[in-house]
Amino acid sequence: MAKIVDALLVGAGAMSSTLATLLNQLDPTLKVAVVERLADVAVESTYGWNNAGTGHAAYCELNYTPETDGKVDITKAKEINAAFEISQQFWTYLVNSGVMPDPKKFINRTPHLSFVWGQKNVEFLRQRYELMSKDHQFAGMQYSEDPELIQQWMPLVMNGRKDGEPVAATKVERGADVDFGALARTMIRHLQSQDSFDLMLGHSAVNMKPIPTGGWTVLLKNNITGKRRFVRTKFLFLGAGGGAVRLLQKSKIKEGRGYGGFPVSGQWLVCTNPEVVKQHNAKVYGKAAIGAPPMSVPHLDTRNIGGETALLFGPFAGFTTKFLKEGSNMDLPKSIKGDNIKPMLSVGLNNMSLTKYLISEAMQSQRSRMKSLRQYYPEARDEDWTLLNAGKRVQIIKKDEKGKGKLEFGTEIVASADGSLAALLGASPGASTSTQTMISVLERCFAEQMENQGWKEKLKTMIPSYGESLRESPELLAEIRAKNLSTLKLDAVD
């Protein structure tokens, strides 16, 4: 006999844990189930060492402020900054409600800095700062071309650097390092204390079919015993990271036709030597190499994962055919279908330079990776750094206006017309904007509850800015930001 639930969420990472928590807070009587093919929660893309851990607020990430014909555009940076503020509001609500423990278990104050060298890059960063510093969202951003001041901000980066080289940096003190794995696990643990919630680990979603009267029947397989079971659900969310592409294809909804994925692998150099780690407390982002995907912007980061502090440098991108770190080399070939082969071939032909770049990255030696690190940390010693495999990121391939194909580097929700199914595709900025992304799922798929069952009003208690624009109201942002920083302990250094 099939198990019956109100909502079935596939994948137990940052997105599904956020959506499940939102649904539980909005209506605790809803029967919500999360299914995860691996043996634990948040061990794929959300796992701490599989992602950058940056609370993406666009303070330091130069790929969010592209330069075209000498002009810097900060539009995307403002959007991402506002979205991260929404996530912080939700986390603040969860801390105040007792759902989350000490916030330092999952978020820690870590200044966000941008660093460039060379006159052309200095001019770019200066223009970027001039634009951003005039906007209330980026109040408090500092800028300097003074090597001595920059030395104080990031000593590891400046020690051993040649004299006379033009350098510039920006700094925002209220930046954050986030252990998204710890965040997701804590939300799931709280949900497990509710009778209306069910977690099914070690199960894969094998197939799904729409129910004529509404909803979906999903076939699950126990990955150890091989036993199969059916779940009937009114709403189905496909939040399985890179695996969402193939699950969306299995749903056969017309809105998902033509979508494909371009997988990119990643690696980090990691240092845990306490003598080195204690000298750097920041996330320092630079400019991506020519031809590199946006997710490959180099950065030297302080990380706090499970109470362990380390330094991380990367990512080093690479070519892969896997959609998940624990996936199959056949993921990409099996995702090629009749409705997406044209867009995928078009993207492949038009992005040969990207493919060549990824292959060259994958073929790098440790010596070559250390050479890249020394551009940011000139005195780095080989013996202090080890190579760690990061998670996979699957960029969106979709039809363009001409019916060909284009490669997208953001995130996108694909939903069925009746709102019974939603799938999350893409990678960046990912978990940092999970709350806003999942609210958009609620608005599209739970419209009746939002309008007629008081969900909008309840969301307003969780997200005080809901229904208003932080981008257009300096006063509202200042008030909310102060509360968030205080509650999440991001407003002062211990």
N, C-alpha and C positions, 0 to 999 in steps of 0.2 A: 504493500500500500504506500502511495506517495506521501512524503512529508509535505505539509502545507504551511507556507509562510507568507507574510505580507511583502517582504523584500529579501532578495537573495543577492549577496554581493560576492563577486568572484575576485579573489586576491585579498590578502590580509596585510596590505601595506598602508602607507600614509593616507591615500585617498579613501580606501574602503573604511579604515578605522575612523576617519573624520566623518564620512557620510553616515556610518552606523551610529556614531555618537550624536550627531545632529538629529537623526531620526528618533533616537531614544529620548533625547531631551525634549523634542517637540511633541512626541506621543509615546510614553513609556509602555503603552499597551500593544504597540505594533510588534508583531513577531518578525524579528530580523535574524537572518543567518548569514554567516560569512564562511566561504569555503576557500581553502588554501591547499595547493597541491604539495607544498613542502611540509616539513615536520614541525615548523614553528612559525610564529608571527613575525613579519617584517624582516625576512632574511634574504630577500632578493634586492631590488633597487633601493628599498628603504633602509636596508641594513647600514649601520653607521659608516663602515669602511668602503661601502659601494657607491657613495655619493660625496659631494663636496662639503656637505654640512653647513653651507653658507645660508644664513637667513637672507635670502635674496631680496634686498631692498633697493637695488640699483645704485647704491652709494659708490661702489668700487668696480662694478663689472662693466668694463668699457664696451663690450659687445652690445649692451643695451642703449648705447648712445652712438649710433653709427655716424660716420662722416661721409658726406657726398659733396663733391665739388668744393671742398674746403669748408663746408658748413656742417656743424654738429646738430643732430636732431635728438632732443631729450624726451620726445613724446612717449616712447615705450618705457623709459625709465620712470616717468611719473605714474604710468599705469601699474607697473610692477611694485613701486613703492606703496601705492595705495592698497594694493592687494595684500602685501605682507602686513600692513597695519591691520587689515581685517583678520588675518590669521592670529595676530597677537591679541586682538580683542577677544577672540574665541578662547584662546589659551588662558587669558586673564580670567574669563568667566569660569572656566573649568577649575582653575586654581582656587578661586574664591568659593566655588561650590563644593570643594573637597574632592572633586573627581581626580584631579592631578595632585601629586605630592609636591614636595619642595621643587620649585621650577628649575633649580640648578641641576636637577637630575636629567633635564633634557635641553635646557637652553642656558647659555653663558655669554656674558658680555665679552665681546672680542672686537676691537676697533676694525673698521673696514677702510682699507687704503688702496689707492691706485698709484702705480709707480711706472714712470716711463723715462727713457733716456734718448738722446739725439734731438736736435733742434726742431725737426718737423713734429715729432711726437710731443715735445714740450709745448709747442704752439697749439696742438690739438687739445691737450689736457687743460691748458690755460683757458681756451675758448669754452670747453666743457664746464669748467668751474664757474666761469663768468655767467653762463646761462643757468646752471643749477643753483648757484648761491642766491640768485634773485627769486627763486621759487620757495615758498614756505615749506614745501615737503622736505627740502634739503637744508633747512636752517641748521647752522652750526658747522657746516662743512668748512674745513680749513684747506688752504692751498699754500705751497711753498716751492721755490726753486733754490732755496738755500741749503746746500749740502750739509751744513752743521745741524740745522733743525731737522732735516730729513733723517740724519744720523740718529737723533734722539728718538724719532718715531719708529725707525726700523734698523737697528744697529747691524743685524746680520746682513741686510741687503746692502748697506753702505760700506761695511768694513772690507778693505782690500780693493775698492773701486778706484779706477784711475782718476787722478786729479784733472780738473778742467773740463770733464765731460758734462755737457748740459743734462741736467736731471730735473724732474718735477714730480710732485706727489700731492695727493689730496688725502684728507683724513676725516672720518666721521666716528666719533667716540662711541656712539650708541649702537654700533654694529653688533651682530649676534652670531654665535656658532650654535647650531642646533643638532642634537642627536635625534634625528627623525625616527630611528629605530626604537629608541627608548620611549619617545612620544607615542608612537603607534601601539607599542606593547602595553603601555599604561592605560590607554583608552580601551583597548580590547579587554584587559584584565578587569576594568571597572564594569564593562558590559557583561562579562561572564558572571557577575554577581546578580544580574537581572534574570528573572525567570523567562522573560520574553526573548532572550538572546541565545543563539546557538553557534558555536564555532566548530567547524569540521576540518580538522587538519589532515594532511595526507590524502586528500581527495582532489581529483581533477574533474573539471567540467568537460565531458566528452562531447556532448551535443545538446541542442536545444530546439524546441519547436513551439510556435505560438499556439495558444489555446484559443479556439474560435470565440469564446465568450470574453476573452481578455486575459492577459498574463502569459506566462510561459511554463512549459514543462522542461526541466533541465535534467539530463542524465549525468550522474556523477559516478566516478569509479574510485574505489579504495585502492591506492597505489601499492599497498602491501599485499592485501588478500586478493585483489582483482574483483572483489564483490561490487556489484552495481546497484544503484538505487536512484529513484526519481524524486525530484522536488518540484512541487507546483508553487509558483510565486506570482503575485500580482505585478511585481516590479523586479527587473533584473538589471544589475549594474556590473559591467565588465571593466574592472579596475585592476587587471592583471599585468600591469606594466607593458613590456614589449609583447607579451602573450595576448594582449587585447586585440591586436590586429587579426589574428587567425580566429579568435572567438567571435569577433564581429562578422567575419566572413561566414562562419557557421550559422549565425542567426539569420542570414539571408534577407535582412531588412533592406529595402530599396535605398534608404539613406546611406547605407554603408558601401554601396557599389562604387567601384573605381578606386577605393582606398588601398594603399599598400604601405610597406615600411622599409626604411633604409637603416639597417642596424650598424651601430658604431660601438666598438669595444673600448675599454679604457684601462689604464694602469696608473698607479701612483708610486712615487718614491716616498718612503716613510722613515722618519727618524724618531727614535724614542730615547736617545741619549739625553739624560736630564740636564747635563751641562750645556747642551745646545738648546734644548727646548725652552729653558728658563730665560733665554736671551731674546725670545721672540713671542710677543703676544698680540697677534694681528692676523688679518686676512689681507694679503697683499696681492692685488690683481694687476696684470700687465696687459699688453696687446697681443692678440692672436697672430700667429704666423700667417703669411699670405697663403690662401688656399685652405686654411684650416676651418673646420666647422665651428660655429659659435661656442659650442660646449667645450671646445679645446683651449679656451683662454687660459694661459698659464697663471698659476697662483701659488704662493707660499703661505700655507695656512697653519694656524694653531687649531688643533682639534681636541675635543674632550669627549671621549666615548667610553661609557661604562666606568667613569671615574679616572680613566687613564688619559694623560695629556701627551700629545705627540705633535710633530710637525709633518706636514704633508705637502708634497710638490707634484704638480701635474695639472691636468691629466695628460697622459700620452695616449692619443687616440690610435685606433687600429682598425683594420678591415676584419669583418666577421660575417658569418652567415647565421649566427645564433641570435634569437630575439630575446633570450634570457641568459643570465650567467649559468644557470642550471638547465639550459635548454639543449636543443639539438642542432647540429650543423645543417639539418634539412629544413630548419624553420623558414629561411628565406625562399628556397626553391618551392616549398609546399605552399607558400603564400601567394605565388604567382597564379592568377586566375584569368579567365577570359575577359572579365570586365576591368582588370587593372593592368594587363600586360602592356598595353599601349602607353599609359602614363609611366610605368616603371621603366620601360625601354627608353622612353624619351628622357627621363631623369638620368638614366645611366649614360646615355650618349652625351647629354649636355653637362654632365658633371664628372668628366673623365679626370680633370685635374684634382678633384676632391678624392676620387678613388685612388689615384696614384699617390696622393698625400697620405691617405690612410694606410696604404700598403707600405710606404716608406717608413711611416711611424712604427708599424708593427715589426719591421725588420731592424729597428734600431738596436744597437748594442748598449750595454750598461755604461760604457764609456761615453757614448753619444748622449745618453740621458743625463749623465752627470755634467756634461758640458752645458746642456740646456739649464740645469739647475744653477750652475755657477754664473749664469747671466743675472740671476736674482740673489744668489748667495755665493759671492766670489770665493770665499774661503771654505766651502763645503768639502768635507773629507769623505772619500769613498767608503771607508769602514763604518761611517755613521748611518748610511742609507741603504735600505733594502727595497726591493721591488714587490709591489702588491697589486694583484688584479682587482680592478674595480668592477662595477656593474655594467651591463649593456644598456645602451640607449637606442631606441628605435624612432627615427625621425619620420614624420608623416610624408607620404607621397600621395598626391591627389590630382585630379584633373584640373587643368587651368581653363581659362575662358575659351581657349581654342580647342579644347578636348584632348590636349596633349598631357603633359605632366609637369608638376612643380614640386620641389622639395621644401617642406616647411620645418622650421626648427622650434616652433612653439608647441603649445598643447591645444587640444581641440576636443570638444564633446560632440559625439555623434549620437543623436537620439532618434528613436522611431517616432512616426507621426502621432501615434496614440499615447506616447509618453511611457509605455510599458518597459522600454529598454533604453539604456544609455551606456555608451562606451567611452572611455577616456583614452585618447591617443596622444602620442608625442612625449616630449621629455622636459623641456626647459620653459619656465623656471620651476616647474614641478611642485614638490612638496611644500615649498615656501608659500605658495598661493593656493594650497589645498582647500582652505575654508571658502574662499570666493568661488573656486571652481565647483565645489560641491553645493554651494548655495545656488549656483546656476542650474545644477541638476534638479534641485528641489523646485525651482521656479518653472522649469520646463516639464518635469515629470509628475509633480505633485501640485499642479495649479489649483485644483479644487480645494485641497486642504489649505493651501496658502491663502486663498481668497475667503473661504467660508468656514474654516475651522480654527481661525485665530493663529495660524502659524506665523504670519507676518509680525504680529504683535509679540509673539514669543521670541522670534528671531531678534527683534529689537532689544529685548532684555539681554540676549547673549552677545549681540553685535550692536552696540549703541549707535553706530553710524549707519546702520542698515536703512536704506531708503534715502540717504543723503550722500553728498559727494565730499569726500575728504580733500579732493583736488581743488575744489572751489571754495572751501570754507577753512581759512587759516585758524580761526578761533576753535572750531570743532576739532580739528586735527590736534591742535596744541593741548586741548583738554583731555582728549582720549589718549594721546601719546604719553602724557605725563602719568596717567593711571596705569597704562600698560607697562611702562618702564619701571614703575615702582613695584607693581605686583610681581612682575617677572624678574625682578632684581637686576635690571639692566641699567639702572640709573646711577650706580656707584660701584667703585672698585673696592673689593675687600681689603 
